[in-house]
């Protein structure tokens, strides 16, 4: 027989209402109580009846998560955390990909307006995509934004990419590097808010050090996956611009760059230091392991879900912008300059 809320409550030694509060997420529950309820849910294999809940509340029990590129490890990791956290609340997740497809974004917002999902977490990459979301129903649908495309009148979870990129560039400068390239800057038909902000931070740190911006050391990436990083690194080397360090806008770009350097017989970090951004799972297993900017992607996903559930439950608090802290993780892909 399928376990019920009452079965979970009996095993966890709490009331059925407390179990509902844990599943709904909108009412504070003591951490030890929440842990007992979650352990009971897992032990019994309890699955909420979303259809029955929807009939009572007018909700579907489904929330949408829209990420730029589901092939990218960063999107995959954030999605995995979001799905697991939503599952603990008894919510199903509809995952969508939005990269370069404004029509799909419009259709998703139309679905939300038709109440096919209860709310949307969206990671727009451009101001144009953000505007499509907002004009497509963002004012009437519970909505939380992820990422660097800022918007004042909706909840947002973000990383300050300008400050973080400046911090990584200063780290490379402190190692004695002076010809620091950047891969993943904006370029023709490649204009993301993330790339623009990380380039701004990179340039800011160079200016602080009294170093000029060299356009030959900045390369756009057609895709923000290893293939894009490989092609960008090849282009940089073909220009004859030999840097002593390379800052990449993402770890995926950096992994591709490392492969291109290896193919040219250029050693990292002996000849060129390489650094990335995001600390994806693969970063620690690159060859060599990748120095990167780390932030807690689980906390990133959790903050978005918390705010979305609050809005679905009718919160009218002013919109908030939650910044997730970053740190530099130093690994073997960078080393102090030998002054060659």
C-alpha positions as CSV (number, residue, x, y, z in Angstrom):
1,X,0.0,0.0,0.0
2,X,1.3,3.5,-0.9
3,X,2.5,5.3,2.3
4,X,0.6,8.4,3.4
5,X,1.3,11.6,5.2
6,X,-0.1,10.0,8.3
7,X,2.4,7.1,8.0
8,X,5.3,9.6,7.6
9,X,4.0,11.6,10.7
10,X,3.8,8.4,12.8
11,X,7.3,7.3,11.9
12,X,8.8,10.8,12.5
13,X,6.8,11.3,15.7
14,X,5.2,14.5,14.5
15,X,1.7,15.6,13.3
16,X,0.6,15.3,9.7
17,X,0.5,19.1,9.6
18,X,4.2,19.2,10.4
19,X,4.9,16.8,7.5
20,X,2.9,19.1,5.2
21,X,4.9,22.1,6.4
22,X,8.1,20.3,5.6
23,X,6.9,19.4,2.2
24,X,5.5,22.9,1.5
25,X,8.5,24.7,2.7
26,X,6.7,28.0,3.5
27,X,6.4,27.4,7.3
28,X,9.6,27.3,9.4
29,X,10.3,23.9,10.9
30,X,13.0,23.2,13.5
31,X,16.1,21.6,11.8
32,X,15.9,18.4,13.9
33,X,12.2,18.0,13.2
34,X,12.8,18.6,9.5
35,X,15.6,16.0,9.5
36,X,13.3,13.4,11.1
37,X,10.5,14.0,8.6
38,X,12.9,13.8,5.7
39,X,14.4,10.6,7.0
40,X,10.9,9.1,7.4
41,X,10.0,10.2,3.9
42,X,13.1,8.5,2.5
43,X,12.6,5.3,4.5
44,X,9.0,4.9,3.6
45,X,9.5,6.0,-0.1
46,X,6.7,8.5,0.4
47,X,5.7,10.4,-2.8
48,X,3.3,13.3,-2.5
49,X,0.1,13.1,-4.5
50,X,0.6,16.2,-6.7
51,X,-2.7,15.7,-8.5
52,X,-4.7,15.7,-5.3
53,X,-2.8,18.6,-3.9
54,X,-3.5,20.6,-7.2
55,X,-7.2,20.0,-6.9
56,X,-7.3,21.4,-3.4
57,X,-5.0,24.3,-3.9
58,X,-5.3,25.2,-7.6
59,X,-1.6,24.5,-8.0
60,X,0.2,21.9,-10.2
61,X,3.0,21.1,-7.8
62,X,5.4,21.8,-10.8
63,X,7.9,24.5,-11.1
64,X,10.0,25.4,-14.1
65,X,13.8,25.8,-14.2
66,X,15.2,27.5,-17.3
67,X,19.0,27.2,-17.9
68,X,21.0,28.6,-20.8
69,X,22.7,25.4,-22.0
70,X,21.9,22.0,-20.5
71,X,25.1,20.5,-22.1
72,X,27.2,22.8,-20.0
73,X,28.4,21.3,-16.7
74,X,27.5,24.4,-14.8
75,X,23.8,24.3,-15.9
76,X,23.7,20.5,-15.2
77,X,25.1,20.9,-11.7
78,X,22.7,23.8,-10.7
79,X,19.8,21.8,-12.2
80,X,20.7,18.7,-10.2
81,X,20.8,20.6,-7.0
82,X,17.5,22.4,-7.8
83,X,15.7,19.1,-8.7
84,X,16.9,17.4,-5.5
85,X,15.9,20.3,-3.3
86,X,12.5,20.6,-5.0
87,X,11.9,16.9,-4.6
88,X,12.4,17.2,-0.8
89,X,9.5,19.7,-0.9
90,X,7.3,17.4,-2.9
91,X,7.7,19.5,-6.1
92,X,8.3,18.3,-9.6
93,X,10.6,20.3,-11.9
94,X,10.2,21.1,-15.6
95,X,13.6,21.8,-17.0
96,X,14.0,23.9,-20.1
97,X,16.9,25.2,-22.2
98,X,16.8,28.8,-23.4
99,X,20.1,29.4,-25.2
100,X,19.6,31.6,-28.3
101,X,15.9,30.7,-28.5
102,X,13.6,33.5,-27.5
103,X,10.6,31.7,-28.9
104,X,11.0,28.9,-26.4
105,X,11.3,31.4,-23.6
106,X,8.1,33.1,-24.8
107,X,6.3,29.7,-24.9
108,X,7.5,28.8,-21.4
109,X,6.1,32.0,-20.0
110,X,2.9,31.4,-21.9
111,X,2.6,28.0,-20.2
112,X,3.2,29.7,-16.8
113,X,0.4,32.2,-17.5
114,X,-1.9,29.2,-18.3
115,X,-1.0,27.8,-14.9
116,X,0.8,24.7,-16.3
117,X,3.6,25.5,-13.8
118,X,3.3,27.3,-10.5
119,X,6.4,29.4,-10.9
120,X,9.6,29.9,-12.9
121,X,13.3,30.2,-12.1
122,X,15.1,31.6,-15.1
123,X,18.8,32.2,-15.9
124,X,18.7,34.7,-18.8
125,X,22.0,35.4,-20.6
126,X,21.0,38.7,-22.2
127,X,18.9,41.7,-21.4
128,X,16.8,40.8,-24.4
129,X,16.0,37.4,-23.0
130,X,15.2,39.0,-19.6
131,X,12.8,41.4,-21.3
132,X,11.0,38.6,-23.1
133,X,10.5,36.9,-19.7
134,X,9.1,40.0,-18.1
135,X,6.8,41.0,-21.0
136,X,5.7,37.4,-21.4
137,X,4.1,37.2,-18.0
138,X,6.9,37.9,-15.5
139,X,4.7,40.3,-13.6
140,X,1.9,37.8,-13.1
141,X,3.8,34.6,-12.6
142,X,6.0,33.8,-9.5
143,X,9.5,34.4,-10.9
144,X,13.1,34.3,-9.6
145,X,16.1,35.3,-11.8
146,X,19.5,33.6,-11.7
147,X,22.7,35.1,-13.0
148,X,24.2,38.4,-13.9
149,X,21.4,40.0,-16.0
150,X,20.1,42.3,-13.2
151,X,16.5,43.3,-12.7
152,X,15.3,45.4,-9.8
153,X,11.6,44.3,-9.6
154,X,12.0,40.5,-9.3
155,X,13.9,38.3,-6.8
156,X,17.4,37.4,-8.0
157,X,20.2,35.1,-7.0
158,X,23.6,36.1,-8.4
159,X,27.3,36.1,-8.3
160,X,29.1,39.4,-8.6
161,X,31.1,38.5,-11.7
162,X,32.8,41.8,-12.0
163,X,34.3,41.6,-8.5
164,X,35.0,37.8,-8.9
165,X,36.8,38.2,-12.2
166,X,38.8,41.1,-10.8
167,X,39.8,39.0,-7.9
168,X,41.0,36.2,-10.1
169,X,42.9,38.6,-12.3
170,X,44.6,40.1,-9.2
171,X,45.5,36.5,-8.2
172,X,47.3,36.0,-11.5
173,X,49.0,39.3,-11.2
174,X,50.2,38.4,-7.7
175,X,51.9,35.4,-9.3
176,X,54.0,37.8,-11.4
177,X,52.0,37.4,-14.6
178,X,51.7,40.5,-16.8
179,X,50.5,39.3,-20.2
180,X,47.2,37.9,-19.1
181,X,44.7,36.9,-21.8
182,X,41.0,36.4,-21.4
183,X,38.8,33.8,-23.2
184,X,35.1,34.2,-23.3
185,X,34.7,38.0,-23.8
186,X,31.8,39.4,-25.8
187,X,32.2,39.4,-29.6
188,X,30.3,39.3,-32.8
189,X,27.0,37.4,-32.2
190,X,28.4,36.4,-28.7
191,X,27.1,39.0,-26.2
192,X,26.3,37.5,-22.8
193,X,26.0,39.6,-19.6
194,X,28.3,37.1,-17.9
195,X,31.1,37.5,-20.4
196,X,30.7,41.3,-20.4
197,X,30.9,41.5,-16.6
198,X,33.8,39.1,-16.3
199,X,35.7,41.1,-18.9
200,X,34.9,44.3,-16.9
201,X,36.4,42.7,-13.8
202,X,39.5,41.5,-15.7
203,X,40.1,44.9,-17.3
204,X,39.5,46.6,-13.9
205,X,42.3,44.6,-12.3
206,X,44.7,45.3,-15.2
207,X,44.0,49.0,-14.9
208,X,44.6,48.9,-11.1
209,X,48.0,47.3,-11.9
210,X,48.8,50.0,-14.4
211,X,48.6,47.6,-17.4
212,X,47.0,48.5,-20.7
213,X,44.2,46.4,-22.3
214,X,45.6,44.5,-25.3
215,X,42.8,43.6,-27.7
216,X,45.0,40.8,-29.1
217,X,44.7,39.1,-25.7
218,X,40.9,39.0,-25.6
219,X,39.0,36.3,-27.5
220,X,35.3,35.6,-27.7
221,X,34.0,32.0,-27.6
222,X,31.3,30.8,-30.0
223,X,30.2,28.3,-27.4
224,X,31.0,28.2,-23.7
225,X,31.9,24.5,-23.8
226,X,35.4,22.9,-24.1
227,X,35.1,23.0,-28.0
228,X,34.7,26.8,-27.7
229,X,37.6,27.2,-25.4
230,X,39.8,25.0,-27.6
231,X,38.9,27.2,-30.7
232,X,39.5,30.4,-28.8
233,X,42.9,29.3,-27.5
234,X,43.9,28.3,-31.0
235,X,42.8,31.7,-32.3
236,X,44.8,33.4,-29.6
237,X,47.9,31.4,-30.4
238,X,47.4,31.9,-34.2
239,X,47.4,35.7,-33.6
240,X,51.0,35.3,-32.3
241,X,49.8,36.6,-28.9
242,X,51.7,34.5,-26.4
243,X,50.4,35.2,-22.9
244,X,52.0,34.1,-19.7
245,X,48.5,33.5,-18.1
246,X,45.0,32.9,-19.4
247,X,41.8,33.7,-17.5
248,X,38.8,31.9,-18.9
249,X,35.2,33.0,-18.3
250,X,34.2,29.4,-17.4
251,X,35.9,26.2,-16.4
252,X,34.5,24.5,-19.6
253,X,36.3,27.1,-21.7
254,X,39.5,26.6,-19.6
255,X,39.4,22.8,-20.1
256,X,39.3,23.3,-23.9
257,X,42.1,25.9,-23.7
258,X,44.3,23.4,-21.8
259,X,43.7,20.8,-24.6
260,X,44.7,23.4,-27.3
261,X,47.9,24.3,-25.4
262,X,48.8,20.6,-25.0
263,X,48.3,20.1,-28.7
264,X,50.7,23.0,-29.5
265,X,53.3,21.6,-27.1
266,X,52.8,24.4,-24.6
267,X,52.9,23.3,-21.0
268,X,50.5,24.5,-18.3
269,X,51.5,25.9,-15.9
270,X,55.2,25.8,-16.8
271,X,54.7,28.0,-19.9
272,X,51.2,29.4,-19.3
273,X,49.1,29.6,-16.2
274,X,45.4,28.8,-16.8
275,X,42.4,29.7,-14.6
276,X,38.7,29.3,-14.9
277,X,35.4,30.2,-13.2
278,X,32.6,28.1,-11.6
279,X,34.6,25.1,-10.0
280,X,32.5,22.5,-11.9
281,X,33.1,18.9,-10.8
282,X,35.5,18.3,-13.7
283,X,37.8,21.2,-12.8
284,X,39.6,19.2,-10.1
285,X,40.2,16.4,-12.5
286,X,41.5,18.4,-15.5
287,X,45.1,17.9,-16.6
288,X,46.5,19.7,-14.7
289,X,43.8,20.4,-12.0
290,X,42.3,23.8,-12.7
291,X,42.6,26.9,-10.6
292,X,39.1,28.5,-10.5
293,X,36.6,30.7,-8.9
294,X,34.3,28.7,-6.6
295,X,30.9,29.4,-5.2
296,X,28.3,27.1,-3.6
297,X,26.0,26.0,-6.4
298,X,23.8,24.2,-4.0
299,X,23.3,27.4,-2.0
300,X,22.7,29.2,-5.3
301,X,19.9,26.8,-6.3
302,X,18.5,26.6,-2.8
303,X,18.1,30.4,-2.5
304,X,16.3,30.5,-5.8
305,X,13.9,27.8,-4.8
306,X,13.3,29.3,-1.3
307,X,12.3,32.6,-2.9
308,X,10.2,31.0,-5.6
309,X,8.2,28.9,-3.0
310,X,7.7,32.1,-0.9
311,X,6.3,33.9,-4.0
312,X,4.1,31.0,-4.9
313,X,2.7,31.0,-1.3
314,X,1.7,34.7,-1.8
315,X,4.6,36.6,-0.2
316,X,4.4,40.3,-1.0
317,X,7.8,41.2,0.5
318,X,9.9,43.6,-1.7
319,X,12.1,41.9,-4.2
320,X,15.5,40.9,-2.9
321,X,18.8,40.3,-4.6
322,X,20.8,37.5,-2.9
323,X,24.6,37.5,-3.6
324,X,26.4,34.2,-3.3
325,X,30.0,34.6,-2.1
326,X,33.0,33.3,-4.1
327,X,36.5,32.2,-3.3
328,X,39.7,31.4,-5.3
329,X,40.6,27.7,-5.4
330,X,44.3,27.4,-6.3
331,X,45.3,24.2,-8.1
332,X,48.1,23.0,-10.3
333,X,47.1,24.9,-13.5
334,X,48.7,28.1,-12.2
335,X,52.2,28.8,-10.8
336,X,54.4,31.8,-10.0
337,X,56.0,33.4,-13.0
338,X,59.6,32.5,-13.6
339,X,60.2,35.9,-15.3
340,X,61.0,34.3,-18.7
